[in-house]
Amino acid sequence: MKKVTISLETVVLGAGVAGLVAGFYEKNSTIIGMKPLGQLDLPFTPGPRLIQYNLHTARFVKDVMMGSENSSYTAVTKKAKIGYEENGIVSDIYSDEFKEKYSELTRGKNRTKTSSYMSEGRESVRHIVFVDQNGEEVEESYKFLFKEVLRQLRINNALIEQKVIAIDVTNNTVETEHYIYKYKKLISTLHIDIFRKLLIHNSHLNHVLDMMYMTNKFDLKNKNFWKCTHNKQDLYLKKSYDYIYSVDGIHSRRTFFKDYVVLEVLDKNIAESLIGREIQLQINDVPLQMKYSFEDIHTLLAAPSNIEFIGRYAEWNHKIKLNEVLNKVYARK
Ligand SMILES: Cc1cc2nc3c(=O)[nH]c(=O)nc-3n(C[C@H](O)[C@H](O)[C@H](O)COP(=O)(O)OP(=O)(O)OC[C@H]3O[C@@H](n4cnc5c(N)ncnc54)[C@H](O)[C@@H]3O)c2cc1C
């Protein structure tokens, strides 16, 4: 049976952080995405997920909370304190060798510039959290915020939860299992290789993306996250630190939560006894880390002017967090 074609103004592909932000701010837009919240919806928070404070994130939080039905939460800022562990000693500062070792352990190469990893080498990060009427902090403020964005988008019928099966940039259509959507403007937040594979017709964009794929591949390195009970040292250290980077070889980072600690484990086959904690849950082989980043994918792709790419995997740039997505979205306003 021939699929019905529905005309839309702006179509946003993907409903993770980037898609939800784009859909929240873009006028007359509709998000088409499966598995809303994307990477935010892992079985537990895999590490520090911080709404890093600046004027843009403060504005975003305000805009979202204005539409919230729940007025019992207030946004406040606090500092997340970062530690660095080498030879069993945790400190606020780290050496140049630390950076090299960390880069080798986690990226398998020697890189001394701290740019998009190890929290850019900072001692602390100011971020926004939500507290309830009793002053109790919401443990996953980042996810809390995005669940609220999702709720509002659903109420406004701005989200179509369907899988995209084809994108035709020549005829300006996006096809799902049920319908064909005709767009005037397209914003893709999909992983760039998913986007590449969904493209039909032999457009200029297909050629450029295929060339990029042949030279670079769009592979992601897997990461392993283990949720564990605190050991004695954790209980002591969590009084001073929110998360700690380590070059001691077992895990590269531990993040303290109220009742548990999450380790970013370097080798998922490591003997569990070496962890020194009771393991509650493991998520292994999560494809997260890109080996290289593009500075500006738009220039490289020379895509049609009605197509935009937003987000870490759509722009293939590991630096992209919520802040960078907001910078881009607000720059257009
Ligand atoms: C461990 C970790 C810690 C982080 N910490 C921070 C932090 O502290 N601060 C910060 O600001 N950022 C942080 N980030 C970054 C931020 O969360 C990411 O930028 C974000 O998770 C990626 O969002 P995204 O929307 O670009 O992609 P995704 O979350 O991958 O979303 C893409 C969406 O597209 C959907 N999709 C895929 N294929 C299709 C299809 N064919 N049809 C329809 N839909 C499809 C997927 O289901 C998904 O919902 C962190 C990320 C990770 C992984």
PDBQT file of the ligand as one rigid body, heavy atoms in Angstrom, charges set to zero:
ROOT
HETATM    1  C1  LIG A 401      28.880   9.098  29.581  1.00  0.00    +0.000 C 
HETATM    2  C2  LIG A 401      28.445  10.452  29.066  1.00  0.00    +0.000 A 
HETATM    3  C3  LIG A 401      28.532  11.555  29.902  1.00  0.00    +0.000 A 
HETATM    4  C4  LIG A 401      28.131  12.807  29.427  1.00  0.00    +0.000 A 
HETATM    5  N1  LIG A 401      28.212  13.859  30.255  1.00  0.00    +0.000 NA
HETATM    6  C5  LIG A 401      27.734  15.055  29.847  1.00  0.00    +0.000 A 
HETATM    7  C6  LIG A 401      27.735  16.164  30.736  1.00  0.00    +0.000 A 
HETATM    8  O1  LIG A 401      28.188  16.063  31.869  1.00  0.00    +0.000 OA
HETATM    9  N2  LIG A 401      27.219  17.351  30.288  1.00  0.00    +0.000 N 
HETATM   10  C7  LIG A 401      26.713  17.491  29.026  1.00  0.00    +0.000 A 
HETATM   11  O2  LIG A 401      26.228  18.583  28.689  1.00  0.00    +0.000 OA
HETATM   12  N3  LIG A 401      26.754  16.461  28.167  1.00  0.00    +0.000 NA
HETATM   13  C8  LIG A 401      27.241  15.248  28.557  1.00  0.00    +0.000 A 
HETATM   14  N4  LIG A 401      27.251  14.203  27.698  1.00  0.00    +0.000 N 
HETATM   15  C9  LIG A 401      26.944  14.486  26.310  1.00  0.00    +0.000 C 
HETATM   16  C10 LIG A 401      25.492  14.482  25.998  1.00  0.00    +0.000 C 
HETATM   17  O3  LIG A 401      24.746  13.781  26.911  1.00  0.00    +0.000 OA
HETATM   18  C11 LIG A 401      25.491  13.896  24.613  1.00  0.00    +0.000 C 
HETATM   19  O4  LIG A 401      25.751  14.950  23.745  1.00  0.00    +0.000 OA
HETATM   20  C12 LIG A 401      24.225  13.228  24.306  1.00  0.00    +0.000 C 
HETATM   21  O5  LIG A 401      23.975  12.175  25.187  1.00  0.00    +0.000 OA
HETATM   22  C13 LIG A 401      24.197  12.790  22.877  1.00  0.00    +0.000 C 
HETATM   23  O6  LIG A 401      22.956  13.246  22.512  1.00  0.00    +0.000 OA
HETATM   24  P1  LIG A 401      22.469  13.235  21.035  1.00  0.00    +0.000 P 
HETATM   25  O7  LIG A 401      21.059  13.729  21.067  1.00  0.00    +0.000 OA
HETATM   26  O8  LIG A 401      23.434  13.929  20.167  1.00  0.00    +0.000 OA
HETATM   27  O9  LIG A 401      22.529  11.680  20.600  1.00  0.00    +0.000 OA
HETATM   28  P2  LIG A 401      21.703  10.434  21.127  1.00  0.00    +0.000 P 
HETATM   29  O10 LIG A 401      21.445  10.523  22.580  1.00  0.00    +0.000 OA
HETATM   30  O11 LIG A 401      22.427   9.232  20.623  1.00  0.00    +0.000 OA
HETATM   31  O12 LIG A 401      20.302  10.586  20.386  1.00  0.00    +0.000 OA
HETATM   32  C14 LIG A 401      20.056  10.156  19.075  1.00  0.00    +0.000 C 
HETATM   33  C15 LIG A 401      18.606   9.691  19.005  1.00  0.00    +0.000 C 
HETATM   34  O13 LIG A 401      18.318   9.303  17.678  1.00  0.00    +0.000 OA
HETATM   35  C16 LIG A 401      17.532   8.121  17.719  1.00  0.00    +0.000 C 
HETATM   36  N5  LIG A 401      17.644   7.381  16.456  1.00  0.00    +0.000 N 
HETATM   37  C17 LIG A 401      18.700   6.670  15.987  1.00  0.00    +0.000 A 
HETATM   38  N6  LIG A 401      18.401   6.114  14.798  1.00  0.00    +0.000 NA
HETATM   39  C18 LIG A 401      17.130   6.494  14.514  1.00  0.00    +0.000 A 
HETATM   40  C19 LIG A 401      16.245   6.233  13.402  1.00  0.00    +0.000 A 
HETATM   41  N7  LIG A 401      16.604   5.480  12.355  1.00  0.00    +0.000 N 
HETATM   42  N8  LIG A 401      15.004   6.775  13.457  1.00  0.00    +0.000 NA
HETATM   43  C20 LIG A 401      14.609   7.539  14.501  1.00  0.00    +0.000 A 
HETATM   44  N9  LIG A 401      15.395   7.816  15.553  1.00  0.00    +0.000 NA
HETATM   45  C21 LIG A 401      16.646   7.303  15.567  1.00  0.00    +0.000 A 
HETATM   46  C22 LIG A 401      18.091   7.353  18.894  1.00  0.00    +0.000 C 
HETATM   47  O14 LIG A 401      17.184   6.374  19.359  1.00  0.00    +0.000 OA
HETATM   48  C23 LIG A 401      18.300   8.484  19.897  1.00  0.00    +0.000 C 
HETATM   49  O15 LIG A 401      17.148   8.719  20.656  1.00  0.00    +0.000 OA
HETATM   50  C24 LIG A 401      27.656  12.945  28.102  1.00  0.00    +0.000 A 
HETATM   51  C25 LIG A 401      27.576  11.839  27.274  1.00  0.00    +0.000 A 
HETATM   52  C26 LIG A 401      27.951  10.605  27.743  1.00  0.00    +0.000 A 
HETATM   53  C27 LIG A 401      27.845   9.446  26.806  1.00  0.00    +0.000 C 
ENDROOT
TORSDOF 0
